[in-house]
Amino acid sequence: MATIANSGRGHEGHPVLEATEARQGRRGLHVFWILLVSTALSALALLALLAIEAPGLSGPGGQVSTSGAVSPTAPAPVRQTE
């Protein structure tokens, strides 16, 4: 039976990685740029949605003001059922 020495290289010269090492993602500047661009796009989408909905907020029922005035109708008393 032949003995094969493992030099840390696999088939076609590729390095052999442990399972945990192979599952981990790569870190680098490209990950930073992806996060930066996606955050900027989501902020722009939020601002665009706010700009679209802003005219409806100033219409009747769009904003609730609290002036401290008492409403003309008093609330009905609570009834207890048997």
Buried (B, 14 or more C-beta within 10 A) or exposed (E): EEEEEEEEEEEEEEEEEEEEEEEEEEEEEEEEEEEEEEEEEEEEEEEEEEEEEEEEEEEEEEEEEEEEEEEEEEEEEEEEEE
